[in-house]
Amino acid sequence: MSQHTPNELTEIFKRDRDLLTKLKAEDAHYARLAEDYHAVNREVHRIEAETEAASDERTEDLKKKRLKMLDEITAIVDAARAKA
């Protein structure tokens, strides 16, 4: 498995790395959501890299969950960006 995991929040929000750090420290909901996103994203990556087995249905469910969390994270980041 490669060292790089696609779809990491720091890659998606490259311009907002400092903001992500601030949100993680100051917003418990964001911090929990980011941790959950990270766990699901890593699981999807392991499945796609074929180091972990999963059914197609499980994989699709995880991808949908990841996308839903990313939508919520994006809304939080956008709102924080607007306040800054």
PyMOL Python script that loads the backbone (N, CA, C, O; Angstrom):
from pymol import cmd

cmd.read_pdbstr("""\
ATOM      1  N   MET A   1       0.850  -1.173   0.000  1.00  0.00           N
ATOM      2  CA  MET A   1       0.000   0.000   0.000  1.00  0.00           C
ATOM      3  C   MET A   1       0.895   1.235   0.000  1.00  0.00           C
ATOM      4  O   MET A   1       1.909   1.283   0.696  1.00  0.00           O
ATOM      5  N   SER A   2       0.510   2.211  -0.775  1.00  0.00           N
ATOM      6  CA  SER A   2       1.313   3.425  -0.856  1.00  0.00           C
ATOM      7  C   SER A   2       1.170   4.236   0.423  1.00  0.00           C
ATOM      8  O   SER A   2       0.230   4.049   1.196  1.00  0.00           O
ATOM      9  N   GLN A   3       2.116   5.134   0.630  1.00  0.00           N
ATOM     10  CA  GLN A   3       2.091   6.001   1.798  1.00  0.00           C
ATOM     11  C   GLN A   3       0.994   7.048   1.678  1.00  0.00           C
ATOM     12  O   GLN A   3       0.502   7.550   2.689  1.00  0.00           O
ATOM     13  N   HIS A   4       0.609   7.380   0.462  1.00  0.00           N
ATOM     14  CA  HIS A   4      -0.365   8.438   0.245  1.00  0.00           C
ATOM     15  C   HIS A   4      -1.778   7.874   0.190  1.00  0.00           C
ATOM     16  O   HIS A   4      -2.076   6.985  -0.606  1.00  0.00           O
ATOM     17  N   THR A   5      -2.627   8.396   1.035  1.00  0.00           N
ATOM     18  CA  THR A   5      -4.034   8.005   1.016  1.00  0.00           C
ATOM     19  C   THR A   5      -4.818   9.105   0.321  1.00  0.00           C
ATOM     20  O   THR A   5      -4.822  10.241   0.794  1.00  0.00           O
ATOM     21  N   PRO A   6      -5.482   8.800  -0.788  1.00  0.00           N
ATOM     22  CA  PRO A   6      -6.274   9.820  -1.489  1.00  0.00           C
ATOM     23  C   PRO A   6      -7.419  10.339  -0.628  1.00  0.00           C
ATOM     24  O   PRO A   6      -7.859   9.677   0.313  1.00  0.00           O
ATOM     25  N   ASN A   7      -7.885  11.514  -0.961  1.00  0.00           N
ATOM     26  CA  ASN A   7      -9.063  12.132  -0.337  1.00  0.00           C
ATOM     27  C   ASN A   7      -8.869  12.550   1.114  1.00  0.00           C
ATOM     28  O   ASN A   7      -9.843  12.654   1.859  1.00  0.00           O
ATOM     29  N   GLU A   8      -7.628  12.791   1.527  1.00  0.00           N
ATOM     30  CA  GLU A   8      -7.388  13.320   2.870  1.00  0.00           C
ATOM     31  C   GLU A   8      -7.870  14.763   2.918  1.00  0.00           C
ATOM     32  O   GLU A   8      -7.778  15.482   1.923  1.00  0.00           O
ATOM     33  N   LEU A   9      -8.377  15.185   4.052  1.00  0.00           N
ATOM     34  CA  LEU A   9      -8.903  16.542   4.181  1.00  0.00           C
ATOM     35  C   LEU A   9      -7.835  17.599   3.899  1.00  0.00           C
ATOM     36  O   LEU A   9      -8.135  18.641   3.317  1.00  0.00           O
ATOM     37  N   THR A  10      -6.603  17.338   4.305  1.00  0.00           N
ATOM     38  CA  THR A  10      -5.540  18.322   4.052  1.00  0.00           C
ATOM     39  C   THR A  10      -5.228  18.456   2.567  1.00  0.00           C
ATOM     40  O   THR A  10      -4.702  19.483   2.137  1.00  0.00           O
ATOM     41  N   GLU A  11      -5.539  17.454   1.795  1.00  0.00           N
ATOM     42  CA  GLU A  11      -5.371  17.547   0.342  1.00  0.00           C
ATOM     43  C   GLU A  11      -6.575  18.232  -0.300  1.00  0.00           C
ATOM     44  O   GLU A  11      -6.423  19.035  -1.221  1.00  0.00           O
ATOM     45  N   ILE A  12      -7.753  17.915   0.182  1.00  0.00           N
ATOM     46  CA  ILE A  12      -8.975  18.502  -0.367  1.00  0.00           C
ATOM     47  C   ILE A  12      -9.027  20.000  -0.078  1.00  0.00           C
ATOM     48  O   ILE A  12      -9.429  20.796  -0.926  1.00  0.00           O
ATOM     49  N   PHE A  13      -8.611  20.369   1.138  1.00  0.00           N
ATOM     50  CA  PHE A  13      -8.647  21.772   1.560  1.00  0.00           C
ATOM     51  C   PHE A  13      -7.228  22.318   1.713  1.00  0.00           C
ATOM     52  O   PHE A  13      -6.872  22.839   2.769  1.00  0.00           O
ATOM     53  N   LYS A  14      -6.423  22.198   0.662  1.00  0.00           N
ATOM     54  CA  LYS A  14      -5.014  22.609   0.721  1.00  0.00           C
ATOM     55  C   LYS A  14      -4.835  24.043   1.206  1.00  0.00           C
ATOM     56  O   LYS A  14      -3.939  24.320   2.003  1.00  0.00           O
ATOM     57  N   ARG A  15      -5.676  24.952   0.733  1.00  0.00           N
ATOM     58  CA  ARG A  15      -5.545  26.368   1.099  1.00  0.00           C
ATOM     59  C   ARG A  15      -5.984  26.641   2.528  1.00  0.00           C
ATOM     60  O   ARG A  15      -5.693  27.707   3.071  1.00  0.00           O
ATOM     61  N   ASP A  16      -6.676  25.702   3.140  1.00  0.00           N
ATOM     62  CA  ASP A  16      -7.275  25.933   4.452  1.00  0.00           C
ATOM     63  C   ASP A  16      -6.656  25.084   5.564  1.00  0.00           C
ATOM     64  O   ASP A  16      -7.321  24.801   6.561  1.00  0.00           O
ATOM     65  N   ARG A  17      -5.414  24.680   5.411  1.00  0.00           N
ATOM     66  CA  ARG A  17      -4.802  23.805   6.422  1.00  0.00           C
ATOM     67  C   ARG A  17      -4.806  24.429   7.811  1.00  0.00           C
ATOM     68  O   ARG A  17      -5.100  23.748   8.794  1.00  0.00           O
ATOM     69  N   ASP A  18      -4.478  25.732   7.904  1.00  0.00           N
ATOM     70  CA  ASP A  18      -4.484  26.408   9.204  1.00  0.00           C
ATOM     71  C   ASP A  18      -5.900  26.449   9.780  1.00  0.00           C
ATOM     72  O   ASP A  18      -6.095  26.265  10.981  1.00  0.00           O
ATOM     73  N   LEU A  19      -6.871  26.689   8.922  1.00  0.00           N
ATOM     74  CA  LEU A  19      -8.266  26.727   9.359  1.00  0.00           C
ATOM     75  C   LEU A  19      -8.709  25.354   9.863  1.00  0.00           C
ATOM     76  O   LEU A  19      -9.421  25.266  10.863  1.00  0.00           O
ATOM     77  N   LEU A  20      -8.300  24.290   9.186  1.00  0.00           N
ATOM     78  CA  LEU A  20      -8.649  22.931   9.631  1.00  0.00           C
ATOM     79  C   LEU A  20      -8.075  22.661  11.019  1.00  0.00           C
ATOM     80  O   LEU A  20      -8.737  22.075  11.875  1.00  0.00           O
ATOM     81  N   THR A  21      -6.842  23.094  11.227  1.00  0.00           N
ATOM     82  CA  THR A  21      -6.200  22.909  12.531  1.00  0.00           C
ATOM     83  C   THR A  21      -6.960  23.673  13.610  1.00  0.00           C
ATOM     84  O   THR A  21      -7.194  23.155  14.701  1.00  0.00           O
ATOM     85  N   LYS A  22      -7.341  24.905  13.296  1.00  0.00           N
ATOM     86  CA  LYS A  22      -8.092  25.722  14.244  1.00  0.00           C
ATOM     87  C   LYS A  22      -9.451  25.094  14.551  1.00  0.00           C
ATOM     88  O   LYS A  22      -9.853  25.012  15.712  1.00  0.00           O
ATOM     89  N   LEU A  23     -10.152  24.655  13.514  1.00  0.00           N
ATOM     90  CA  LEU A  23     -11.456  24.016  13.714  1.00  0.00           C
ATOM     91  C   LEU A  23     -11.328  22.769  14.582  1.00  0.00           C
ATOM     92  O   LEU A  23     -12.149  22.532  15.468  1.00  0.00           O
ATOM     93  N   LYS A  24     -10.303  21.983  14.323  1.00  0.00           N
ATOM     94  CA  LYS A  24     -10.116  20.748  15.085  1.00  0.00           C
ATOM     95  C   LYS A  24      -9.902  21.044  16.568  1.00  0.00           C
ATOM     96  O   LYS A  24     -10.332  20.277  17.429  1.00  0.00           O
ATOM     97  N   ALA A  25      -9.235  22.160  16.860  1.00  0.00           N
ATOM     98  CA  ALA A  25      -8.958  22.530  18.248  1.00  0.00           C
ATOM     99  C   ALA A  25     -10.155  23.198  18.926  1.00  0.00           C
ATOM    100  O   ALA A  25     -10.335  23.057  20.136  1.00  0.00           O
ATOM    101  N   GLU A  26     -10.966  23.916  18.167  1.00  0.00           N
ATOM    102  CA  GLU A  26     -12.017  24.749  18.761  1.00  0.00           C
ATOM    103  C   GLU A  26     -13.445  24.234  18.569  1.00  0.00           C
ATOM    104  O   GLU A  26     -14.355  24.693  19.258  1.00  0.00           O
ATOM    105  N   ASP A  27     -13.657  23.305  17.660  1.00  0.00           N
ATOM    106  CA  ASP A  27     -15.008  22.836  17.348  1.00  0.00           C
ATOM    107  C   ASP A  27     -15.062  21.319  17.536  1.00  0.00           C
ATOM    108  O   ASP A  27     -14.594  20.557  16.690  1.00  0.00           O
ATOM    109  N   ALA A  28     -15.643  20.899  18.660  1.00  0.00           N
ATOM    110  CA  ALA A  28     -15.687  19.469  18.989  1.00  0.00           C
ATOM    111  C   ALA A  28     -16.449  18.662  17.936  1.00  0.00           C
ATOM    112  O   ALA A  28     -16.063  17.540  17.611  1.00  0.00           O
ATOM    113  N   HIS A  29     -17.528  19.234  17.405  1.00  0.00           N
ATOM    114  CA  HIS A  29     -18.292  18.528  16.368  1.00  0.00           C
ATOM    115  C   HIS A  29     -17.428  18.313  15.129  1.00  0.00           C
ATOM    116  O   HIS A  29     -17.388  17.212  14.580  1.00  0.00           O
ATOM    117  N   TYR A  30     -16.738  19.365  14.687  1.00  0.00           N
ATOM    118  CA  TYR A  30     -15.855  19.227  13.521  1.00  0.00           C
ATOM    119  C   TYR A  30     -14.754  18.203  13.807  1.00  0.00           C
ATOM    120  O   TYR A  30     -14.466  17.355  12.963  1.00  0.00           O
ATOM    121  N   ALA A  31     -14.143  18.276  14.977  1.00  0.00           N
ATOM    122  CA  ALA A  31     -13.051  17.359  15.317  1.00  0.00           C
ATOM    123  C   ALA A  31     -13.510  15.909  15.243  1.00  0.00           C
ATOM    124  O   ALA A  31     -12.811  15.060  14.690  1.00  0.00           O
ATOM    125  N   ARG A  32     -14.680  15.626  15.798  1.00  0.00           N
ATOM    126  CA  ARG A  32     -15.230  14.258  15.774  1.00  0.00           C
ATOM    127  C   ARG A  32     -15.550  13.835  14.339  1.00  0.00           C
ATOM    128  O   ARG A  32     -15.263  12.710  13.931  1.00  0.00           O
ATOM    129  N   LEU A  33     -16.148  14.756  13.583  1.00  0.00           N
ATOM    130  CA  LEU A  33     -16.494  14.471  12.192  1.00  0.00           C
ATOM    131  C   LEU A  33     -15.244  14.214  11.353  1.00  0.00           C
ATOM    132  O   LEU A  33     -15.223  13.305  10.524  1.00  0.00           O
ATOM    133  N   ALA A  34     -14.210  15.013  11.570  1.00  0.00           N
ATOM    134  CA  ALA A  34     -12.959  14.836  10.827  1.00  0.00           C
ATOM    135  C   ALA A  34     -12.316  13.492  11.157  1.00  0.00           C
ATOM    136  O   ALA A  34     -11.793  12.820  10.267  1.00  0.00           O
ATOM    137  N   GLU A  35     -12.352  13.098  12.421  1.00  0.00           N
ATOM    138  CA  GLU A  35     -11.797  11.798  12.811  1.00  0.00           C
ATOM    139  C   GLU A  35     -12.583  10.653  12.188  1.00  0.00           C
ATOM    140  O   GLU A  35     -11.997   9.684  11.706  1.00  0.00           O
ATOM    141  N   ASP A  36     -13.908  10.761  12.198  1.00  0.00           N
ATOM    142  CA  ASP A  36     -14.753   9.737  11.576  1.00  0.00           C
ATOM    143  C   ASP A  36     -14.486   9.667  10.070  1.00  0.00           C
ATOM    144  O   ASP A  36     -14.383   8.581   9.500  1.00  0.00           O
ATOM    145  N   TYR A  37     -14.377  10.834   9.434  1.00  0.00           N
ATOM    146  CA  TYR A  37     -14.082  10.884   7.999  1.00  0.00           C
ATOM    147  C   TYR A  37     -12.753  10.183   7.727  1.00  0.00           C
ATOM    148  O   TYR A  37     -12.640   9.368   6.810  1.00  0.00           O
ATOM    149  N   HIS A  38     -11.760  10.511   8.532  1.00  0.00           N
ATOM    150  CA  HIS A  38     -10.430   9.929   8.356  1.00  0.00           C
ATOM    151  C   HIS A  38     -10.493   8.398   8.438  1.00  0.00           C
ATOM    152  O   HIS A  38      -9.890   7.706   7.617  1.00  0.00           O
ATOM    153  N   ALA A  39     -11.215   7.879   9.416  1.00  0.00           N
ATOM    154  CA  ALA A  39     -11.320   6.425   9.594  1.00  0.00           C
ATOM    155  C   ALA A  39     -12.008   5.773   8.394  1.00  0.00           C
ATOM    156  O   ALA A  39     -11.539   4.752   7.891  1.00  0.00           O
ATOM    157  N   VAL A  40     -13.110   6.352   7.936  1.00  0.00           N
ATOM    158  CA  VAL A  40     -13.832   5.794   6.787  1.00  0.00           C
ATOM    159  C   VAL A  40     -12.976   5.908   5.527  1.00  0.00           C
ATOM    160  O   VAL A  40     -12.920   4.972   4.729  1.00  0.00           O
ATOM    161  N   ASN A  41     -12.321   7.031   5.349  1.00  0.00           N
ATOM    162  CA  ASN A  41     -11.481   7.225   4.168  1.00  0.00           C
ATOM    163  C   ASN A  41     -10.352   6.197   4.121  1.00  0.00           C
ATOM    164  O   ASN A  41     -10.057   5.638   3.064  1.00  0.00           O
ATOM    165  N   ARG A  42      -9.729   5.955   5.261  1.00  0.00           N
ATOM    166  CA  ARG A  42      -8.659   4.950   5.310  1.00  0.00           C
ATOM    167  C   ARG A  42      -9.199   3.557   4.982  1.00  0.00           C
ATOM    168  O   ARG A  42      -8.544   2.781   4.287  1.00  0.00           O
ATOM    169  N   GLU A  43     -10.380   3.248   5.479  1.00  0.00           N
ATOM    170  CA  GLU A  43     -10.973   1.944   5.193  1.00  0.00           C
ATOM    171  C   GLU A  43     -11.258   1.794   3.699  1.00  0.00           C
ATOM    172  O   GLU A  43     -10.980   0.747   3.115  1.00  0.00           O
ATOM    173  N   VAL A  44     -11.811   2.834   3.084  1.00  0.00           N
ATOM    174  CA  VAL A  44     -12.064   2.805   1.639  1.00  0.00           C
ATOM    175  C   VAL A  44     -10.749   2.609   0.890  1.00  0.00           C
ATOM    176  O   VAL A  44     -10.672   1.821  -0.052  1.00  0.00           O
ATOM    177  N   HIS A  45      -9.733   3.321   1.312  1.00  0.00           N
ATOM    178  CA  HIS A  45      -8.428   3.206   0.647  1.00  0.00           C
ATOM    179  C   HIS A  45      -7.872   1.781   0.757  1.00  0.00           C
ATOM    180  O   HIS A  45      -7.348   1.238  -0.216  1.00  0.00           O
ATOM    181  N   ARG A  46      -7.990   1.184   1.939  1.00  0.00           N
ATOM    182  CA  ARG A  46      -7.493  -0.195   2.096  1.00  0.00           C
ATOM    183  C   ARG A  46      -8.255  -1.163   1.188  1.00  0.00           C
ATOM    184  O   ARG A  46      -7.663  -2.078   0.615  1.00  0.00           O
ATOM    185  N   ILE A  47      -9.556  -0.960   1.059  1.00  0.00           N
ATOM    186  CA  ILE A  47     -10.373  -1.816   0.186  1.00  0.00           C
ATOM    187  C   ILE A  47      -9.951  -1.622  -1.264  1.00  0.00           C
ATOM    188  O   ILE A  47      -9.765  -2.593  -1.997  1.00  0.00           O
ATOM    189  N   GLU A  48      -9.800  -0.359  -1.677  1.00  0.00           N
ATOM    190  CA  GLU A  48      -9.418  -0.081  -3.061  1.00  0.00           C
ATOM    191  C   GLU A  48      -8.002  -0.558  -3.373  1.00  0.00           C
ATOM    192  O   GLU A  48      -7.706  -0.922  -4.512  1.00  0.00           O
ATOM    193  N   ALA A  49      -7.130  -0.558  -2.373  1.00  0.00           N
ATOM    194  CA  ALA A  49      -5.759  -1.037  -2.561  1.00  0.00           C
ATOM    195  C   ALA A  49      -5.681  -2.560  -2.440  1.00  0.00           C
ATOM    196  O   ALA A  49      -4.612  -3.154  -2.574  1.00  0.00           O
ATOM    197  N   GLU A  50      -6.829  -3.172  -2.186  1.00  0.00           N
ATOM    198  CA  GLU A  50      -6.971  -4.623  -2.069  1.00  0.00           C
ATOM    199  C   GLU A  50      -6.152  -5.213  -0.925  1.00  0.00           C
ATOM    200  O   GLU A  50      -5.683  -6.348  -1.009  1.00  0.00           O
ATOM    201  N   THR A  51      -5.982  -4.434   0.145  1.00  0.00           N
ATOM    202  CA  THR A  51      -5.343  -4.966   1.343  1.00  0.00           C
ATOM    203  C   THR A  51      -6.392  -5.366   2.378  1.00  0.00           C
ATOM    204  O   THR A  51      -6.074  -5.945   3.417  1.00  0.00           O
ATOM    205  N   GLU A  52      -7.638  -5.047   2.074  1.00  0.00           N
ATOM    206  CA  GLU A  52      -8.767  -5.411   2.932  1.00  0.00           C
ATOM    207  C   GLU A  52      -9.922  -5.826   2.019  1.00  0.00           C
ATOM    208  O   GLU A  52     -10.221  -5.153   1.033  1.00  0.00           O
ATOM    209  N   ALA A  53     -10.552  -6.919   2.355  1.00  0.00           N
ATOM    210  CA  ALA A  53     -11.653  -7.412   1.531  1.00  0.00           C
ATOM    211  C   ALA A  53     -12.975  -6.807   1.989  1.00  0.00           C
ATOM    212  O   ALA A  53     -13.198  -6.573   3.177  1.00  0.00           O
ATOM    213  N   ALA A  54     -13.839  -6.562   1.017  1.00  0.00           N
ATOM    214  CA  ALA A  54     -15.184  -6.064   1.317  1.00  0.00           C
ATOM    215  C   ALA A  54     -16.074  -6.315   0.107  1.00  0.00           C
ATOM    216  O   ALA A  54     -15.612  -6.355  -1.034  1.00  0.00           O
ATOM    217  N   SER A  55     -17.340  -6.479   0.384  1.00  0.00           N
ATOM    218  CA  SER A  55     -18.296  -6.653  -0.707  1.00  0.00           C
ATOM    219  C   SER A  55     -18.468  -5.324  -1.436  1.00  0.00           C
ATOM    220  O   SER A  55     -18.131  -4.264  -0.908  1.00  0.00           O
ATOM    221  N   ASP A  56     -18.991  -5.394  -2.644  1.00  0.00           N
ATOM    222  CA  ASP A  56     -19.264  -4.170  -3.394  1.00  0.00           C
ATOM    223  C   ASP A  56     -20.252  -3.291  -2.639  1.00  0.00           C
ATOM    224  O   ASP A  56     -20.125  -2.067  -2.629  1.00  0.00           O
ATOM    225  N   GLU A  57     -21.232  -3.921  -2.010  1.00  0.00           N
ATOM    226  CA  GLU A  57     -22.234  -3.172  -1.252  1.00  0.00           C
ATOM    227  C   GLU A  57     -21.585  -2.436  -0.079  1.00  0.00           C
ATOM    228  O   GLU A  57     -21.889  -1.267   0.161  1.00  0.00           O
ATOM    229  N   ARG A  58     -20.706  -3.101   0.645  1.00  0.00           N
ATOM    230  CA  ARG A  58     -19.995  -2.469   1.775  1.00  0.00           C
ATOM    231  C   ARG A  58     -19.154  -1.293   1.283  1.00  0.00           C
ATOM    232  O   ARG A  58     -19.138  -0.226   1.896  1.00  0.00           O
ATOM    233  N   THR A  59     -18.466  -1.503   0.182  1.00  0.00           N
ATOM    234  CA  THR A  59     -17.626  -0.448  -0.375  1.00  0.00           C
ATOM    235  C   THR A  59     -18.464   0.763  -0.763  1.00  0.00           C
ATOM    236  O   THR A  59     -18.101   1.898  -0.453  1.00  0.00           O
ATOM    237  N   GLU A  60     -19.572   0.529  -1.430  1.00  0.00           N
ATOM    238  CA  GLU A  60     -20.450   1.640  -1.838  1.00  0.00           C
ATOM    239  C   GLU A  60     -21.040   2.356  -0.634  1.00  0.00           C
ATOM    240  O   GLU A  60     -21.148   3.582  -0.635  1.00  0.00           O
ATOM    241  N   ASP A  61     -21.425   1.602   0.397  1.00  0.00           N
ATOM    242  CA  ASP A  61     -21.961   2.213   1.616  1.00  0.00           C
ATOM    243  C   ASP A  61     -20.911   3.122   2.271  1.00  0.00           C
ATOM    244  O   ASP A  61     -21.225   4.222   2.725  1.00  0.00           O
ATOM    245  N   LEU A  62     -19.672   2.646   2.313  1.00  0.00           N
ATOM    246  CA  LEU A  62     -18.599   3.453   2.894  1.00  0.00           C
ATOM    247  C   LEU A  62     -18.345   4.722   2.078  1.00  0.00           C
ATOM    248  O   LEU A  62     -18.139   5.799   2.638  1.00  0.00           O
ATOM    249  N   LYS A  63     -18.360   4.585   0.768  1.00  0.00           N
ATOM    250  CA  LYS A  63     -18.140   5.758  -0.091  1.00  0.00           C
ATOM    251  C   LYS A  63     -19.261   6.788   0.077  1.00  0.00           C
ATOM    252  O   LYS A  63     -19.005   7.992   0.088  1.00  0.00           O
ATOM    253  N   LYS A  64     -20.495   6.314   0.206  1.00  0.00           N
ATOM    254  CA  LYS A  64     -21.618   7.226   0.424  1.00  0.00           C
ATOM    255  C   LYS A  64     -21.486   7.919   1.775  1.00  0.00           C
ATOM    256  O   LYS A  64     -21.736   9.118   1.893  1.00  0.00           O
ATOM    257  N   LYS A  65     -21.093   7.161   2.787  1.00  0.00           N
ATOM    258  CA  LYS A  65     -20.900   7.734   4.121  1.00  0.00           C
ATOM    259  C   LYS A  65     -19.802   8.789   4.078  1.00  0.00           C
ATOM    260  O   LYS A  65     -19.953   9.871   4.646  1.00  0.00           O
ATOM    261  N   ARG A  66     -18.699   8.475   3.407  1.00  0.00           N
ATOM    262  CA  ARG A  66     -17.582   9.414   3.282  1.00  0.00           C
ATOM    263  C   ARG A  66     -18.029  10.691   2.576  1.00  0.00           C
ATOM    264  O   ARG A  66     -17.667  11.790   2.998  1.00  0.00           O
ATOM    265  N   LEU A  67     -18.800  10.560   1.521  1.00  0.00           N
ATOM    266  CA  LEU A  67     -19.276  11.724   0.774  1.00  0.00           C
ATOM    267  C   LEU A  67     -20.210  12.587   1.621  1.00  0.00           C
ATOM    268  O   LEU A  67     -20.132  13.814   1.583  1.00  0.00           O
ATOM    269  N   LYS A  68     -21.089  11.945   2.381  1.00  0.00           N
ATOM    270  CA  LYS A  68     -22.001  12.689   3.254  1.00  0.00           C
ATOM    271  C   LYS A  68     -21.212  13.470   4.307  1.00  0.00           C
ATOM    272  O   LYS A  68     -21.511  14.634   4.576  1.00  0.00           O
ATOM    273  N   MET A  69     -20.212  12.831   4.896  1.00  0.00           N
ATOM    274  CA  MET A  69     -19.376  13.516   5.882  1.00  0.00           C
ATOM    275  C   MET A  69     -18.596  14.661   5.238  1.00  0.00           C
ATOM    276  O   MET A  69     -18.450  15.727   5.837  1.00  0.00           O
ATOM    277  N   LEU A  70     -18.098  14.446   4.028  1.00  0.00           N
ATOM    278  CA  LEU A  70     -17.354  15.494   3.332  1.00  0.00           C
ATOM    279  C   LEU A  70     -18.246  16.687   3.036  1.00  0.00           C
ATOM    280  O   LEU A  70     -17.798  17.830   3.124  1.00  0.00           O
ATOM    281  N   ASP A  71     -19.490  16.441   2.688  1.00  0.00           N
ATOM    282  CA  ASP A  71     -20.438  17.540   2.468  1.00  0.00           C
ATOM    283  C   ASP A  71     -20.607  18.370   3.739  1.00  0.00           C
ATOM    284  O   ASP A  71     -20.616  19.600   3.688  1.00  0.00           O
ATOM    285  N   GLU A  72     -20.739  17.698   4.864  1.00  0.00           N
ATOM    286  CA  GLU A  72     -20.903  18.408   6.141  1.00  0.00           C
ATOM    287  C   GLU A  72     -19.622  19.160   6.513  1.00  0.00           C
ATOM    288  O   GLU A  72     -19.681  20.297   6.980  1.00  0.00           O
ATOM    289  N   ILE A  73     -18.489  18.535   6.310  1.00  0.00           N
ATOM    290  CA  ILE A  73     -17.206  19.186   6.593  1.00  0.00           C
ATOM    291  C   ILE A  73     -17.028  20.414   5.719  1.00  0.00           C
ATOM    292  O   ILE A  73     -16.581  21.459   6.192  1.00  0.00           O
ATOM    293  N   THR A  74     -17.377  20.292   4.445  1.00  0.00           N
ATOM    294  CA  THR A  74     -17.262  21.424   3.519  1.00  0.00           C
ATOM    295  C   THR A  74     -18.132  22.592   3.983  1.00  0.00           C
ATOM    296  O   THR A  74     -17.710  23.747   3.913  1.00  0.00           O
ATOM    297  N   ALA A  75     -19.332  22.300   4.453  1.00  0.00           N
ATOM    298  CA  ALA A  75     -20.222  23.356   4.940  1.00  0.00           C
ATOM    299  C   ALA A  75     -19.608  24.054   6.159  1.00  0.00           C
ATOM    300  O   ALA A  75     -19.688  25.277   6.281  1.00  0.00           O
ATOM    301  N   ILE A  76     -18.998  23.280   7.056  1.00  0.00           N
ATOM    302  CA  ILE A  76     -18.371  23.854   8.239  1.00  0.00           C
ATOM    303  C   ILE A  76     -17.180  24.724   7.842  1.00  0.00           C
ATOM    304  O   ILE A  76     -17.019  25.834   8.350  1.00  0.00           O
ATOM    305  N   VAL A  77     -16.349  24.218   6.935  1.00  0.00           N
ATOM    306  CA  VAL A  77     -15.178  24.974   6.484  1.00  0.00           C
ATOM    307  C   VAL A  77     -15.605  26.243   5.766  1.00  0.00           C
ATOM    308  O   VAL A  77     -15.028  27.307   5.992  1.00  0.00           O
ATOM    309  N   ASP A  78     -16.601  26.145   4.908  1.00  0.00           N
ATOM    310  CA  ASP A  78     -17.095  27.325   4.197  1.00  0.00           C
ATOM    311  C   ASP A  78     -17.611  28.386   5.162  1.00  0.00           C
ATOM    312  O   ASP A  78     -17.341  29.574   4.985  1.00  0.00           O
ATOM    313  N   ALA A  79     -18.353  27.961   6.183  1.00  0.00           N
ATOM    314  CA  ALA A  79     -18.884  28.903   7.176  1.00  0.00           C
ATOM    315  C   ALA A  79     -17.753  29.548   7.963  1.00  0.00           C
ATOM    316  O   ALA A  79     -17.785  30.751   8.223  1.00  0.00           O
ATOM    317  N   ALA A  80     -16.757  28.761   8.342  1.00  0.00           N
ATOM    318  CA  ALA A  80     -15.608  29.307   9.084  1.00  0.00           C
ATOM    319  C   ALA A  80     -14.803  30.260   8.213  1.00  0.00           C
ATOM    320  O   ALA A  80     -14.307  31.281   8.689  1.00  0.00           O
ATOM    321  N   ARG A  81     -14.676  29.922   6.940  1.00  0.00           N
ATOM    322  CA  ARG A  81     -13.953  30.779   6.001  1.00  0.00           C
ATOM    323  C   ARG A  81     -14.671  32.120   5.851  1.00  0.00           C
ATOM    324  O   ARG A  81     -14.032  33.167   5.755  1.00  0.00           O
ATOM    325  N   ALA A  82     -15.992  32.079   5.832  1.00  0.00           N
ATOM    326  CA  ALA A  82     -16.785  33.302   5.680  1.00  0.00           C
ATOM    327  C   ALA A  82     -16.653  34.209   6.908  1.00  0.00           C
ATOM    328  O   ALA A  82     -16.719  35.431   6.779  1.00  0.00           O
ATOM    329  N   LYS A  83     -16.471  33.630   8.082  1.00  0.00           N
ATOM    330  CA  LYS A  83     -16.312  34.393   9.320  1.00  0.00           C
ATOM    331  C   LYS A  83     -14.925  35.029   9.421  1.00  0.00           C
ATOM    332  O   LYS A  83     -14.746  36.059  10.071  1.00  0.00           O
ATOM    333  N   ALA A  84     -13.958  34.406   8.774  1.00  0.00           N
ATOM    334  CA  ALA A  84     -12.560  34.874   8.890  1.00  0.00           C
ATOM    335  C   ALA A  84     -12.322  36.163   8.144  1.00  0.00           C
ATOM    336  O   ALA A  84     -11.204  36.680   8.146  1.00  0.00           O
TER     337      ALA A  84
END
""", "prot")
cmd.dss("prot")
cmd.show_as("cartoon", "prot")
cmd.util.cbc("prot")
cmd.orient("prot")
